């Protein structure tokens, strides 16, 4: 390579980046976000691996005559929590790989 980086250096950088990504993925399992729907009547917690870890429903949200509203609130809360967890994961992965990627490289095409 004419820019001074040989293949061994390049592979070393790739290995280092893989190790950083693996550490971030492990740490994301322990990090959580909580999203609310219906003004806090439904709270959904998801971890950085985009897994739902808890759902809390206020008793006032349970109306036997309007279960559809509760179902909608749960769906809204789950979707919001998953979106927030995905954003947290993207930010952490970008931080981990940031110093090793060319400027402006977007990792979103790789699901990161």
Secondary structure, DSSP 8 states (H G I E B T S, - for coil): -TTS--HHHHHHHHHHHHHHHHHHHHHHTT-EEEEEETTTTEEEEEETTS-EEEEEE-GGG--TT-HHHHHHHHHHHHHHHHHHHHHHHHHHHHHHHGGGS-TT--GGGGT-
